[in-house]
């Protein structure tokens, strides 16, 4: 570039030919050629200069350099460059660094494998195809946080070139960095404000930026708080996101918002082993201690936490180690009780310092609360087995379920103890008297024992024995077999009339259920006399859409099915009509 910028590139390629020695311009040419040679030698190491200094002209030096260091059309080199471009990933690096490394590979490929096309239009078409491929390679190597902008670039018309795609990604990277800084600053500001309000006396009116003594925590090493208010001692607030410490913090007023990733607190100093555990029992003195994020774990055998923070009645545990799913073992430092709310506590909570999260054991809480746990895609519920009331809930975040300890949920959880202590006793007495009096009706029991029914209604009790005893017919056993092919047997029935017709005036609804797949089709009817016409339509629909024929129709003995028109149609198409036994609604 330096040589071409001074219009001396011809000395390397031979375009500026060497004149004869007798030519008047020879001295001027020789001076220019020596200048080009000096530029080449300036870019070399001393050991390299010795190898090329013997050549007379710059062209000879350049030819020797090209022969020595140029790979030419080295297919192995080209293959390696293509391979590196396809497997290169951003992997957390900056977008600028990732793009720079990728373009270096592309430039080497352009030099080693230049285009062999001659027509300008073909050259331009080939260039666009190569550039589009490189855009795909660049987008494929980006981190997952660029998924949205990656999709937007792929949908753009016309397709952007590599430089334009990089500009879009760079702007998105700058936006994400700005938004994350705003989020951290807002969180830090809120925490700093909350702390200042808690420690502010009633007559406080001095500006925060003046007359304030510097504070530094001796526990975590951060500024603007003391060890008495350190979250590593008193516990982290609910929903707190643990972040690593900043090595160079330029905002001292917000330094307290940065916490260590290590949240486990050690037993009191001066004690060790079981002595420390036996003497470290303390009570929960702050509501922050109990605001933990508990992961609901169906595979955990015990409640487990990583810290002694908030535990009381601590003692040595009979379990010395736990084994995780991958086979690794972790040491158990002890166990204790933890107050989640003012009226609810967990017993036998194991302290395992190597854990990164607190685990709530589903089997253990089922045994202690006598409840069942039901999981849904977005949440889970803890339901009491006796009263069928919801006593707790969990919220799904990502792929994990966390125990919800909001005020409303905590109140429902605390009611479990009252249910077990009072309502469960009354319920057991009601069932006891029901059986003692020969399965007397619950309405009769309510008249005899009104105090027992003060918190219950008659509809809360359902006795299976009483229901079966009042049945006049034996129920049919459950039949699990079904047809082997679709539409071999089709079940049909008519429901209605509806007290409220649809907008179109339909009052009846006809269903067709395939015995093999259990697929259901519903046809609205204005009159029951339309059953035959609807079956004909359904028969044609099955034949056209599924290329199948209905072989058996199974229905009740209603007049809408047992009539001349439907019987004639079934006979013409070879369809067997099966009806249920009369007077057997079960």
N, C-alpha and C positions, 0 to 999 in steps of 0.2 A: 504493500500500500504506500509506504514511504517512497519507494523507488518510482512507482507509477505516477505518484503525485508530482514528481519532479520531471516528468516526461523522459525518464531514463529506462523505461521497461524494455525498450528495443535492444539495449545492450545484453539483456538476458536471453531474449528470444532470437536475436540475430537480425531483427528488422533494421537496426542501425548497423549497417555493414562496416567492417573495418576497411578504411581506405589504404591505398598503397603508401609505402614509407616516403615516397617522393611527393605525395599529394600535400598541398599546403594545409589542408584541414586535418592532417594526421595527428599533429600535436594536440589540437583541440579535442579530437575524438579520444585520444589516449588519456587526456586529463579527465574527461567525463567517465571513461571506462574504469580508471583507477578509483574515482570517487565511488562508483557503484560497488567495486570490489571491497572498498573500506566499509561500506554500509553492511555488506554481507558478513564481513569479519567481525563487525561490532556486535552482531547478533549471535556469535558463536562463543563457545567455551575455549580457553587457551589450548586444550588438547585437540580440539577440532580444527583450530586455525592451522596447526602444524600439518594437518593432513591435506589441506586445500591451498596452502599459500604458494605452492610451487607452480600453480597454473598461471598462464600469462594473462588471459582475458577474463572478464566477468562472465561471459557466456560459458567458458570452459569450467569455471568454478561452479556455476549454477547447474550445468549438466552433471558434474560429479556429485553434487549434493543430491540431485534428483535420483541418480542411479543408486546412491548409498542408502537414502532414507525413505524414498517413496515406495509404498507397497504395490503401486500400480493396480491392476485388476485382481487383487488377492481375494478369491472367493471366500476363503475362511474368514478374512477380516470383515467382508461385507455381511456374511452370515452372522458373525458375532454382533455386529452393530444392529442388525435387524432384531436379533434375539434380545439384546439389551433394551431396545426401545419398546418391545412388546411386554416385557416383564417389569419395567420400571414403574414404581409406585411412589406417590407423594410421601406416605408413611409418616405423617405428622410434620414434615418439613414445610417451610414457607412455600407459597405458590411461586414466587420469583425464583427460588433456588431450584425447585422441581422443573420449571419451564426452561431455565438456563441449561441444566444438565441434559434435558431432552433435545433442545435445539442444537447443542453441540454434536450429538449423535447424528441428527438429521443433516447437518452441514458436512460431516465426514462422509455420509452416504452420498450426498450430492457430488462431492469431489471424486470419490472412488468409482461411482457408477453414473457418469453423465448420460444425458439423453442422446440417443442415436438418431432421433427423428430430424428431418431436414425442413419440412414445410412449417412455416410459422404457426399456422392454425393447429396443426397436429401437436406442435410443441406446447402451445398454450393449453390445449385440451388435456394433454398428459400432465402438465403442471398442476391444473386444477384437481385432477383425480388424485395425484400424490398428496396434495395439500389437504384434501378432504379426508384421506386415510390418516394423515398425521393429526388432524383434529380429533378423529375418533380415538387414536392412541393416547393423545393428551387428556381427553375427557375420561377415558377408562382408568387412568392411573390416579385420578384425584381421590381424595378422602370422601367418606360417606356424607359429610356435612355439606357437600356441594351437589347433592342429588337433585334438588329442585332446579337450580340454575343450569345443571347439566341437561335436564329434560327440556328446559326452555331453549337452550342453544340448539339441540337436535331438532326442535320444531320450527326453527327460524327459516324463513324463505326470503331471499336466496340464502344458501348455506354460507355461513361466515368463514373467512380464511383463518389460518392458525393464529395470526397476530390479533385478529378481532376477537376470536374465542378467548384468547389469553386476557384481553382487556376486560371482557365481561367477567371472567373468573376473578381477576384481580380486584375489580370493584366490589364483587360480592364478598371477597375475603376481607377487604377493608371495612365493609359494612358490618360483618360478623364481629370483627375485632372491636369496632366502636360500640356495638350493642352490648357485647359482653363486658366491656369496661364500664358502661353506664349501669348495667345490672349490679356489678360488684360495688360500684360507688354508692348506688342507692341503698343496697343492703347495709353497707358499712355506715352510711349516714344515719339510717334508722337505728342501728344498734348503738352508735355513739350517742344519739339523742336520747334513747331509752335509758342508757346508763346515767347520763347527766341528770335526767329528771328524777331518777330513783335516789340519787345522792344529793339532790339540791334541797337546802333548807327553805323554810317558808319565806324568809326575808331575803332570798337570793336575788340580786339584781345586777350583779357584776357581769360585764361582757366576758364570754367564754374564752376569748382570745387573750385576755389580760389577767394578771394576778393569779395564775394557775400554776401550782407546784407540779413539777414533772413526776409522773408515776411510771413505774416499771415493775412488771410481775416477775417474781423470783421463781415461779413455777414454769411458765411457758416462754419467758423472755420477751414478751411483747409489751408495748407501751400502752399508756392511758388506762390502766387498771392495775389493781393490786391482787395479791394472791387470794384475798377474801372474795373477790368478784370474778376470779378466773373460772372459765367454763370447764376447764379440765378438772377442777375441784368440785364445783357445785353442780356440774352436769350441763349438757348442751340443750338449748331450746328445741322444741319439736319442729321438725322440718329443716333444721340447720344443716347446710351443706358444708362438709368438712373440706377445707382447702389447705394446700401446703403453705408454709411460711414463705414470705418474700425475703430474699436475701438483701435486696436493696429497696427499702420502702421510703418513698419520698413524701408520703402523706402521713405524718405522725399522728394526726388527729383521728385517722381511720385505721391505724395499725391494729387496734384491738379487734377488728372484724376478721383479721386473718388468724386462723387457728391451725394447730398442728394436726396432721392426719392421725397421729397416735392418740387415742382417746382413753386407753386403758390406764387406770390409776393403780399404783402399787400399794401394798399394805403399809401401815405406819412404820416409820423408821425406828430402828432400835430393836425390832423384833424380827423373827424369821420363822418360816415353816408354820407349824400348827400353832405356835405361841402367838404369832401375829394374827392368825385367823381367830383364835379364841378371844383375843383382846381388842379386836377391831370392830366390834359391833357398835354401830351408830344408827341413829334414827334419821329419817328423811326430814331435813330442816328447810328445804326449799322446794317450791313447786317445779322448778326447773329440773330437779333431780329425776322426777317421774316422767318428764316429757320425752320419752324415748320413742324411737321408731322400731317397733317390734315386727319382725317378719314372721308370718304365720307359716309354720313348717310342718307338713304332715309326716315327714320322715324322721323328725327329731324325737328322741325318746324322753328328753327332759328340756325344761326351760334353760336357756344358756345365755350368758352375757359376757362381755369382754372386760368388764370393770367392776370394782367394788363400789363404785359411785351409787349412792342411794340405797344400798343393801343394809339391812339391819338383821340382828340375830345371826350374824355370820358364824360359821363353825367349820371344822374340817369335814370334808365329804368322804363318804365311804368309797366313792369312785375316784380313783387316782388319775385315770386317763379316759379319753373318749376316742372313738375311731370314726373318721369321716368316711364319706362314700368312696373316695379314691384310695382308701386303705391307710392313710396317714393317721398317726396318733397325736393327740394334743394333751398337754397336762392340765388337770383340774386343780385349781388353787384352793377351792373351797365351795361352800354353798351358803345361801341365806335367803331371806324373804325380801320382797320388793313391793312397795306400795305404789300401785299404778294410779289410784285415786285415794281420796280420803277414806273410802269405805271398802276398797277392793285391793287385795294384795296377792302376790304369787308366792307360793312356798316352794322350797327345794329348788331354787334357781342356782344352777352351777356357774361358777366363775371360771371361764376359759380365756386367758389373756390373748391367745393366738387368734381368736375369732375377730373378724372385722365387723360383724353385725350381731344384734341381739335376736335370738330365735325363740319364738313362742311355740311350744310343743302342742300339737293338736291332740294326740292321745292323752297327754297329761291334763290338759284343760277339760277334755271331755269327762275324764274320771272325777276331777275335782268339782266341776260345775254341774255334772249330770245333764249334759246337753248334747246336741248334734250340730255338726258344722256342714253347711251346704255352700258349694262354690258355684258361682256364675261367672260369665266372661269378664265383668267389670267389678264385681264385689263378691263378698262372702258374708254369710249370716250365721250367728250362733243362736240356736233355738232351744229353749228349755224342753226337755222330753215330757214333763208332766203337764205343763200349762200351754205348750205350743206357742209361747210368746217369744219374740225376738229379744234377746238379752245382750247382744253385741254384734258388731259388724266389722268388716275389714274392707279396705279399698285396694284395688289393683293399680300398681304403678309399674309400667313395663311388663315384665313377666313374673312379678312377685306380688303377693298379697300382704299388706301391712295392716296391723291392728289399728282401728280408728278409735282414738281416745278423746274425741270431742266431748263437750259437756253433755249433750243428749245421749251419746253412746255410753259414756261413763255412768250416767244415771241408770240406764237400763242394765248395765253390767252389775251395778251395786244392788239392784233389786233381786238378784239371784239369791242372795243370802236370806232376804226376807221371805221369798217364795219357799225356800227350803225350810225355813224356820217356822213359818206360820201356815201359808197356803198349802204347802205340800202335806202337812199333818192333817189339815181339814179335808183335803181331797182323799187321803188314805182312809179316813174315818167314813166318808161318804161311800166309798167303794166297799168297805167292810160291812156297813149296815145293809147295803144293797144285796150283798151275797147272803148275809145272815137271815134276812127276811125273805128269802126265796126269790131273789131278783125282782124286788118290788120296784114300781116305776119311780123315777126320780122326782116326778111331781108329788107323789105321795110322801117320799122322803123329805121333800122341802117343807111339807106341812108338819111333819114330825120333828124335824131338826132345822128350824129356820136359821139358827146361828151358824150352822155349818155352811149354809148357802148364802151367807152375807156377801161373799165375793164371787159367787159362781151362779151361772144360769143353768136351767135344765138342759139346754141344748149343748152345753159343754161336755156332756157325758154320753157316750155311745157304747153300749154293751153288745158285743158281737153274739154272745150266747142268746140274749133276748131277741135279737133280730132273726137269728136262724130258727129259734123256737116258734116264732110267729109266721114263718114261711109255710105255705100250704103245699108247695111242691119242692122236690129236691132239685137243686140247681145242676145244670149240665156241667160235666167236667171240662176243664180247659183243653181245647183242641189245638195242637201246635202244628199239625200237618197242613200243607197248602198245595195248590196246583203247581205242577212242574213247568208249565209254559204260560205266558201271558194270555189272557182272554179265554182260557179253557172254561173257567167258571166266572160269571159276573153276577154279583149280588146287587139287588135293586130294592129300593123302598121309596115311599112317598111320605113326606111330612107336611102337616098343615091341618086346617087353615090357620094362617097367622092372623092375630087380631089386628095387626097394623100392616096393611099392604105396602108394597114398595111403590116408588114413584110411578112405575109403569103398570101398576095394578096387579102384580103377582102376589098370590096368597099361598101357593103350594110350591114345594121344592122336591124334585125327584133326584135321587142319587144313584150312581153306578160305581161299584167298587170292584176292582180287579182282584180276584182271589190270590193271584201269584205275587203281584207287586204292591198290593194295597193302595194303588193309585185311585183317587176318587174324583168323579166328575159330577157336577151339580147343575141341573137344568131347572130354571124357574117356570112355574105353570100358573095360568090364570084359572084353569079348571082341571079337575082330576081326569076328565075325559081326554086330555091331551097326552096321556101316558103312552099310548100306542104310537102316536106320531113322533114323540120324542125318542122312543126306543128305535124307531126306524132311522131317525137322524143319527143317533149314536152308532148304530150298526154300520151305516155308510162312512161315518167318521173314522171308525176303527179300521175298516177295510182300506180306506184311502191313505190315512196317515201312518198306519202301522203294518199294513199288508198282512193283516191277520183276520180270522173269522171267529166270531163268538160261537162257541159250541154248546154252552149250557147257560141258561138264565135261571137264577135262583131268587125267589121272592116269596111274599106271604100269599094268603088266599084272598086278598082284597079283590073287589070287583074290577078295579082298574087293571089288574093283571089277568084275571080269569074271565075272559070275554072272547067273543067269536073273532073279532078283527085281529087281535094279537095272536090268538091261537093259529089262525090261518097263515099269518106272516111267519111265525116260528116253524110251522110245518113245511112251508115252501122252501125255507132255507136250511132245513135239517137241524134246527136248534132245539135242544132238549129243555123243556120247562120243568124245573123242580120247585115244589112249594113246601113250605115248612109245615110241621104238624099243627093241626088245629088246636086252639086254646093253649098254646105254649109260648107265651110272650117272653119267657126267660131265654 
